[in-house]
């Protein structure tokens, strides 16, 4: 038997907008990977981890404010900061252990 399932038409603008947060996250991750070793070389381990917590906290604050204030730009900033801090800590860990 055939299933008559209606497929949604491809909406380019909707797909583009839904991909923007992931793209911003990846840009933040890229910049975090580039600048992460700088943090590890110029700060000790505790200060580097503390700096990472600042980015993580700022990202959380931006996502909360974007929800309650309905400011889309804060949502995008939170994605950028989350990507940055994720790759920042990853590249920091690699440069500290080497």
Secondary structure, 3 states (H helix, E strand, C coil): CCCCCCCCCCCHHHHHHHHHHHHHHHHHHHHHHHHHHHHHHHCCHHHHHHHHHHHHHHHHHHHHHHHHHCCHHHHHHHHHHHHHHHHHHHHHHHHHHC
